[in-house]
Amino acid sequence: MKPPPSARDLAALAALLRDRTRAEIRADHPLAPHTSYGIGGSTALWVAPTREEDLPAILRAVRQAGLPLFILGRGSNVLVSDRGWPGVTLHVGEALGGMRFADPEVEVQAGCALHRLVVAAVERGLAGLEPLAGIPGAVGGALQMNAGAFGREIADFVVAVRGFTFEGHPFEAERDRLSFGYRESPDLHGVLITAARLRLERGSCAVLRRRVTEILEMRSRRQPLDLPSCGSVFKRPAGYYAGALIEEAGLKGERVGNAQVSPKHAGFIVNRGGATAADVYRLIRRIEERVFERFGVRLEREVRLVGEFEDRS
Ligand SMILES: Cc1cc2nc3c(=O)[nH]c(=O)nc-3n(C[C@H](O)[C@H](O)[C@H](O)COP(=O)(O)OP(=O)(O)OC[C@H]3O[C@@H](n4cnc5c(N)ncnc54)[C@H](O)[C@@H]3O)c2cc1C
């Protein structure tokens, strides 16, 4: 295991970034408030850029300092270790969240909340994104995860994606050069996504608004939205539903500390208040073991683990 960066390296990097960029920089910054779980320790260095032009310099400086880099969007698909993240967390937030419509296309920055984009498109009478309403991520996280719901995924709309490699070089790829899988975008690994061009279709505002309302109602009927979570913890295994397997394995309502398999939707692990990352992780491992013992199915995690976990596998 690599030793954690020294306080001196971190201070030098923070000073350099303060000097050369307009990013917000904080040392030892808590990550829990930036995640939908509300769980996790601090990041050694928090860097929240306020303008895209600073990104190459930030990425190059982090690389030169040899610090581990984690990109954070709205934190709705991550479980951050109780020990936090020993390197730099680069937050792509609403400061990098503009959008520009050239109907029927939209150029949207990665920090824009996905739901805000859906609503803006609907209000212009642009159709397609309504099934993604209510997904609590940002556009960058949605592209990295190929987020989807109700039979549609963001990849369906992508014309091109822009960003930077972790070395700070510009990255741009048209749709035909990008492969997207189920909840994964292999060609975007190692890319800091800054923007995407999406193509939508013309539709009727009133119809689209109704569809969004229906989608949001379905979500709140099926999902435990009253408690913090990361959405579905596991991907859907071929031929099954993860939630159904977990329920049939007798794990609905199962608890480790204050982490619980949601009694409403067994695919979700909720934080009942004060759960630790270790609680959630132990519950994840228990589910994986029991489902495998019972059905011979190896569940694949959708949630991204950030930092160190005991006996991580
Ligand atoms: C209540 C609830 C319901 C949900 N429902 C759904 C659903 O229906 N469908 C679905 O697909 N997901 C769902 N999710 C999961 C989550 O909202 C999506 O995966 C979302 O796309 C994650 O976006 P984010 O900005 O929160 O990413 P984060 O959680 O911040 O990050 C997720 C991953 O993307 C990477 N990443 C983030 N931003 C960037 C960027 N700009 N460039 C490069 N990499 C980046 C991170 O490094 C990390 O690996 C749900 C979550 C919750 C809490």
The ligand as a Tripos MOL2 file, in Angstrom:
@<TRIPOS>MOLECULE
LIG
   53    58     1     0     0
SMALL
NO_CHARGES

@<TRIPOS>ATOM
      1 C1        -32.2890    7.7320   -4.2930 C.3       1 LIG1
      2 C2        -31.3930    7.3760   -5.4540 C.ar      1 LIG1
      3 C3        -31.9430    6.9070   -6.6350 C.ar      1 LIG1
      4 C4        -31.1210    6.5790   -7.7200 C.ar      1 LIG1
      5 N1        -31.7080    6.1130   -8.8720 N.ar      1 LIG1
      6 C5        -30.9180    5.8210   -9.9230 C.ar      1 LIG1
      7 C6        -31.5000    5.3510  -11.1490 C.ar      1 LIG1
      8 O1        -32.7180    5.2480  -11.2980 O.2       1 LIG1
      9 N2        -30.6690    5.0440  -12.1750 N.ar      1 LIG1
     10 C7        -29.3160    5.1650  -12.0720 C.ar      1 LIG1
     11 O2        -28.6050    4.8810  -13.0470 O.2       1 LIG1
     12 N3        -28.7370    5.6000  -10.9210 N.ar      1 LIG1
     13 C8        -29.4940    5.9300   -9.8670 C.ar      1 LIG1
     14 N4        -28.9150    6.3740   -8.7080 N.ar      1 LIG1
     15 C9        -27.4390    6.4330   -8.5990 C.3       1 LIG1
     16 C10       -26.8100    7.7920   -8.9910 C.3       1 LIG1
     17 O3        -27.7200    8.8650   -8.8170 O.3       1 LIG1
     18 C11       -26.3080    7.7740  -10.4200 C.3       1 LIG1
     19 O4        -25.3250    6.7770  -10.6110 O.3       1 LIG1
     20 C12       -25.7040    9.1300  -10.8230 C.3       1 LIG1
     21 O5        -25.5100    9.1580  -12.1920 O.3       1 LIG1
     22 C13       -24.3880    9.4330  -10.1070 C.3       1 LIG1
     23 O6        -24.0390   10.7830  -10.3700 O.3       1 LIG1
     24 P1        -23.2180   11.6410   -9.3060 P.3       1 LIG1
     25 O7        -22.9780   12.9750   -9.9060 O.co2     1 LIG1
     26 O8        -23.8930   11.6140   -7.9970 O.co2     1 LIG1
     27 O9        -21.8670   10.8070   -9.2690 O.3       1 LIG1
     28 P2        -20.9350   10.5100   -8.0170 P.3       1 LIG1
     29 O10       -21.6680    9.6280   -7.0520 O.co2     1 LIG1
     30 O11       -20.3660   11.7640   -7.5030 O.co2     1 LIG1
     31 O12       -19.7930    9.6570   -8.7250 O.3       1 LIG1
     32 C14       -20.1010    8.3900   -9.3080 C.3       1 LIG1
     33 C15       -18.9170    7.9620  -10.1690 C.3       1 LIG1
     34 O13       -18.7940    8.8610  -11.2750 O.3       1 LIG1
     35 C16       -17.5110    9.5070  -11.2580 C.3       1 LIG1
     36 N5        -17.7140   10.8970  -11.6920 N.ar      1 LIG1
     37 C17       -18.5870   11.8090  -11.1760 C.ar      1 LIG1
     38 N6        -18.5100   12.9640  -11.8600 N.ar      1 LIG1
     39 C18       -17.5660   12.7920  -12.8200 C.ar      1 LIG1
     40 C19       -17.0180   13.6320  -13.8280 C.ar      1 LIG1
     41 N7        -17.4210   14.8980  -14.0340 N.pl3     1 LIG1
     42 N8        -16.0570   13.1070  -14.6260 N.ar      1 LIG1
     43 C20       -15.6300   11.8540  -14.4620 C.ar      1 LIG1
     44 N9        -16.0910   11.0020  -13.5200 N.ar      1 LIG1
     45 C21       -17.0620   11.4810  -12.7030 C.ar      1 LIG1
     46 C22       -17.0110    9.3750   -9.8360 C.3       1 LIG1
     47 O14       -15.5940    9.4170   -9.7800 O.3       1 LIG1
     48 C23       -17.5880    8.0300   -9.4270 C.3       1 LIG1
     49 O15       -16.7730    6.9800   -9.9050 O.3       1 LIG1
     50 C24       -29.7210    6.7100   -7.6090 C.ar      1 LIG1
     51 C25       -29.1650    7.1990   -6.4120 C.ar      1 LIG1
     52 C26       -29.9860    7.5320   -5.3480 C.ar      1 LIG1
     53 C27       -29.3750    8.0770   -4.0750 C.3       1 LIG1
@<TRIPOS>BOND
     1     1     2 1
     2     2     3 ar
     3     2    52 ar
     4     3     4 ar
     5     4     5 ar
     6     4    50 ar
     7     5     6 ar
     8     6     7 ar
     9     6    13 1
    10     7     8 2
    11     7     9 ar
    12     9    10 ar
    13    10    11 2
    14    10    12 ar
    15    12    13 ar
    16    13    14 ar
    17    14    15 1
    18    14    50 ar
    19    15    16 1
    20    16    17 1
    21    16    18 1
    22    18    19 1
    23    18    20 1
    24    20    21 1
    25    20    22 1
    26    22    23 1
    27    23    24 1
    28    24    25 2
    29    24    26 1
    30    24    27 1
    31    27    28 1
    32    28    29 2
    33    28    30 1
    34    28    31 1
    35    31    32 1
    36    32    33 1
    37    33    34 1
    38    33    48 1
    39    34    35 1
    40    35    36 1
    41    35    46 1
    42    36    37 ar
    43    36    45 ar
    44    37    38 ar
    45    38    39 ar
    46    39    40 ar
    47    39    45 ar
    48    40    41 1
    49    40    42 ar
    50    42    43 ar
    51    43    44 ar
    52    44    45 ar
    53    46    47 1
    54    46    48 1
    55    48    49 1
    56    50    51 ar
    57    51    52 ar
    58    52    53 1
@<TRIPOS>SUBSTRUCTURE
     1 LIG1         1 GROUP 0 **** ****
